[in-house]
């Protein structure tokens, strides 16, 4: 049974269509990775599913609760960590978690106990009484994720949780997310990084221009672009002849990446040797030559005919559009009446109360 389910979700801002009939299913205790470039519709989908935005059409349920029919019921079932750490930098880490606990009406002692438990789980005990403004980016992101788990939600939405983190912090956060899933949490994760989806997601939905254009496991998506590619870098003056030599392998068309590499699909490691012979026969000395697994650009190139880096976000007009929605959504997430990690719209706490005086 799907814990998160969406059918035909549509959302537009004036002439800009952010979601164009999105269907999604996430099974219990699994991770669905929503993969796509900036402006593809990932964040809009998350905001609809977490009740921050109302869809123009379609229907969705989270933990069996209708997103538009019972938004307060949905909010009691979910945690949300957005693209930017929504923590109060003028409070300590411990104070942030206790505050969220009180907003969830846990009571003073249970809120304190839960804060201590999460600080230990997320390796923040030593920094618990430091002001958050002294935290590194990775520490803030861990605290943000911890705050989204104060009420032990069975469903967790993570909107590009590792964007901007250094590799070490990213790996540490991946370990934490995996431990949550092992404990039974259902996760919808948005990301621009294929390696992140590859590591964390049981299934991946590729979204582009508001539509899901492919879905499957990581291996299934990679197979759609030929599994592996031969990649070569040559001198600029040699590129035209190198393209001809690589296409002579007969495995597919040669493409030039954003960083100046030439790539062709590969059927196996023997294609690297064949490429080396072809380039040598054309009188070309390759600066680099090797075999690699597909990247996000390879997947998008195969599915859409263009690299992910070529996709741009349409500008918002008169306060409308994805950017404006993001700003209003972030304001709701930061609102004191709602709490920094409650997916509310400013109209109350997680249980529908005013969120004050706990």
Secondary structure as UniProt FT lines:
FT   STRAND          2..13
FT   TURN            14..15
FT   STRAND          16..27
FT   TURN            28..29
FT   STRAND          31..35
FT   TURN            38..39
FT   HELIX           42..49
FT   TURN            50..51
FT   STRAND          57..62
FT   TURN            63..64
FT   STRAND          65..66
FT   TURN            67..69
FT   HELIX           71..75
FT   TURN            76..77
FT   STRAND          78..81
FT   TURN            89..90
FT   HELIX           93..103
FT   TURN            104..105
FT   HELIX           108..121
FT   TURN            122..123
FT   HELIX           125..127
FT   TURN            128..129
FT   HELIX           132..134
FT   HELIX           137..148
FT   TURN            149..151
FT   STRAND          155..159
FT   TURN            161..164
FT   HELIX           167..182
FT   TURN            183..184
FT   STRAND          186..191
FT   HELIX           194..200
FT   STRAND          203..208
FT   TURN            209..210
FT   STRAND          211..216
FT   HELIX           218..223
FT   TURN            224..226
FT   STRAND          228..233
FT   HELIX           236..238
FT   HELIX           239..247
FT   TURN            248..249
FT   STRAND          255..256
FT   TURN            258..259
FT   STRAND          262..266
FT   HELIX           270..281
FT   TURN            282..283
FT   STRAND          288..293
FT   HELIX           296..304
FT   HELIX           308..310
FT   TURN            318..319
FT   HELIX           322..334
FT   TURN            336..338
FT   TURN            340..341
FT   TURN            350..351
//
